[in-house]
């Protein structure tokens, strides 16, 4: 049996090993092809699954990874999803037709591998979890300086947002973003002023916890506001922030639609329906820093913090 080089997680300690493993045999299914992996992203969900703390965790030993860019034998390049089975941190992977999407001409494999996963969070929140968003809509992004929050800005504009407001703790970082306005989230959350926010049609919340409660209490809804919780950054410093209590008066007194967005609120088939459009939008996104590492250096680079990281063979 032929072999390939790949990353393996052999226990629940989130420790990767660069090793020689069996190469997947060419599938006999006409629906599945083998791709040579060109780039795969080390997203937070990849680390979380490897450490066993994510609800989508799989058994070990396993090859990590949830997506990437690969090239077929005929030279066609695809962005692919392997969320259910993992396996992108390897030289080769077999992918079914419903989980692979032609890479647009001009879209760099590293860029696609680094940006699609964080971009999906806001894209699917607006496409799959919001309904009848008005023309020239306004949007508030809670956690706008996070990796996914920063990407949500150009993606919202690509969908037609006329006014994009960001909220986060770091004022200097907020100033550097292409926002129409920003709100600084205070350490004492109740001191944060949303008085100048006005009406927003959509709220994309990566923070949750006490900031979400304070925002919803302060919100003025001239018409329907669609609030979508995507993440819970507040829980990194306070695990109790994973749960909130919304006063009944807020729900009765404001024109709110509350939803969550993530795998479960939508499925991979819904992602497939949106992937072509998202990949084309990524062509226009600039100035997103991505750190590129060799797959063989995974053991040293795995726990590096900060930049988006993509591994190549």
ZIGIMO-V563243 format. One record per backbone hydrogen bond with DSSP energy under -1.0 kcal/mol. CO is the residue of the C=O (numbers start at 1). NH is the residue of the N-H. If there is no record, write none. Layout:
# ZIGIMO-V563243
CO/NH
CO/NH
This chain:
# ZIGIMO-V563243
2/23
4/21
5/91
6/19
8/17
9/62
17/8
19/6
21/4
29/32
31/97
33/95
35/93
36/71
39/69
40/311
41/43
43/47
44/48
45/49
46/50
47/51
48/53
54/57
62/9
63/87
64/89
66/82
68/80
69/38
69/39
70/78
71/36
72/75
76/72
77/103
78/70
79/101
80/68
82/86
88/90
89/7
91/37
93/35
95/33
96/99
97/100
99/81
101/79
104/107
108/112
109/113
110/114
111/115
112/116
115/119
116/120
119/123
120/124
121/125
122/126
123/127
124/128
137/162
137/163
138/202
139/165
140/204
141/167
142/206
143/146
146/150
147/151
148/152
151/155
152/156
153/157
154/158
155/159
156/161
157/160
163/139
164/180
164/181
165/141
166/183
167/143
167/144
168/185
170/174
171/175
172/176
174/177
177/179
181/166
183/168
187/189
188/191
189/192
194/197
201/226
202/140
203/228
204/142
205/230
205/231
206/233
207/234
209/212
209/213
210/214
211/215
212/216
213/217
214/218
215/219
225/257
226/203
227/259
228/205
229/261
232/235
233/236
234/238
238/241
239/242
240/243
247/251
248/252
249/253
254/256
255/225
257/227
259/229
262/265
262/266
266/264
267/271
268/272
269/273
271/275
274/278
275/279
276/280
277/281
278/282
281/284
291/310
293/312
294/297
295/298
297/301
298/302
301/304
308/291
309/42
310/293
311/40
312/295
